[in-house]
């Protein structure tokens, strides 16, 4: 599959960023495209690429070349702690805004990037400069469909872009889709463990207290979305724009459309006690398996 506007098809540019002080290869550019094409995209703008590498190092405390090629993204410090326990050889770094850990044995890095759409867009853009082969978001979501229960896994097939950040990267008519092959890997790991999961569309919003807005809830009923969160659509859209292969496995943490179903401090603790370890274990296994197989995840041509 080729980009819509690539003409005769993309070609790989083998030049490096030597003038920028590193040897990171430039990403693919359309045939005949000038270096200044798509200046908003980080792979097509050498100056933005250089600054992005600096930001990745500053925000995470890790130099781009120290990242493993498989990366897990999360919102929770407990997931980093569990990652370190599973890996046995993990090295943790603390940046100005985020925490990361890296395991050579697993071939996986993990980043706790905090919460929300703007930060999700930021981490994908700067992570692009580390050239990850596969990225997986392990987040939580509110279950909207009546069949969902707390602790269920949701494997998004698409996400509704009801947030602001992705509009700066892709036109509004472009759907937010995951990298199919990553979702396929994750689904197989879940199935091999004898677990169940649901697939469907996730609504991503930057509206935190939507639960008290009846008009907003009416729109959710009309959409028939499976779940709701604050990052997935942004990660998918910016991943596509920045050439970062990305998937997601979400954990249902509450059922906000049901009476008494809105997440509280105590209910959130209960969810983490019961389900968080399994969630991170599945994600690590999927990314580690990709590292072992060495499979080409971005299986179509951008």
C-alpha positions, 0 to 999 in steps of 0.5 A, a space after each residue: 500500500 502506498 501513500 495517496 500522494 506519493 506518485 510513483 512511490 516512495 524511495 528510501 533516502 540513505 543520507 544521514 543527519 551527519 550535519 546534525 551530529 548523529 547518524 540517524 538515517 532520514 526517513 522515506 520521502 516521496 520520489 522527487 520530493 524536496 527536502 522541505 516537503 511536509 515541513 510539519 512532519 518531523 521526519 521531513 524537517 532536519 531542524 525539527 528532528 534535531 530538536 526532537 532528539 534533544 527533547 526526547 533525551 531531556 524529557 525521558 532522561 534517555 538518549 535516543 540511541 539507548 532506546 530499544 526498538 520495541 517501546 511500551 507507553 503507559 500512564 502509570 508508575 506501577 507499570 514501570 515497577 512491574 516492568 523492572 521486576 519482569 526484566 531483571 536487567 532494566 535501567 531506569 532513567 528520570 527526565 524532566 517530565 517523564 520516566 523510562 526504563 530499558 531492558 536489553 534482555 527483553 529488547 523493550 523500553 517503557 515510558 511513563 508519559 503522564 496523561 492526556 492528548 497533548 502529551 501523547 502527541 509530544 511523546 510520539 513526535 520525539 520518540 520518532 527520532 529513536 526510530 522504534 520498530 513497534 510501539 504499544 500503548 497500555 492505557 485505561 478506558 471507560 467502558 461504554 458498551 453494556 457488555 463491558 465489565 471492569 477488568 476487560 481488555 479492549 483492543 481498538 480497531 479505530 479511535 474517534 478524534 474528539 481532541 485537539 492535538 491530532 488536528 495539527 498532524 492530520 486532516 479531520 477526515 482521516 481516521 485514527 487507526 492502529 498499526 494492524 500487525 501490532 494489534 494482531 500480535 497483541 491479540 494472539 498473546 491475549 488468546 494464548 493466555 486463555 483471555 478474552 478481549 473486545 475489539 471496536 471503536 474508542 472515543 478519545 476526548 480531551 474533556 475530563 468531566 464529560 460524565 456530567 454533561 448530558 448532551 455529550 453523553 447523548 452523542 456517545 450513545 449515537 456513536 455506539 463507541 465501545 469505550 472512551 479514553 484521553 490518548 488513543 486517537 492522538 497516539 494513532 494519528 500522530 504515529 501515522 503522521 510521524 511514521 511510528 508503528 503503534 498499537 494499543 491494549 486498553 484496560 476497562 477501569 470504570 463504567 461511567 454510563 452506569 449508575 455508580 460507575 464513575 471511577 473513584 480513588 478507591 475503585 481505581 486502586 482496586 482495578 490496579 490491584 486486580 488487573 494491572 499486572 496482567 495488563 503489563 505482562 501481556 504488553 511486555 510479552 507482545 513487544 518482546 515477542 516482536 523483538 525476538 522474531 525481528 518481524 517488519 511491523 510497518 508492513 506496507 509502504 508509507 
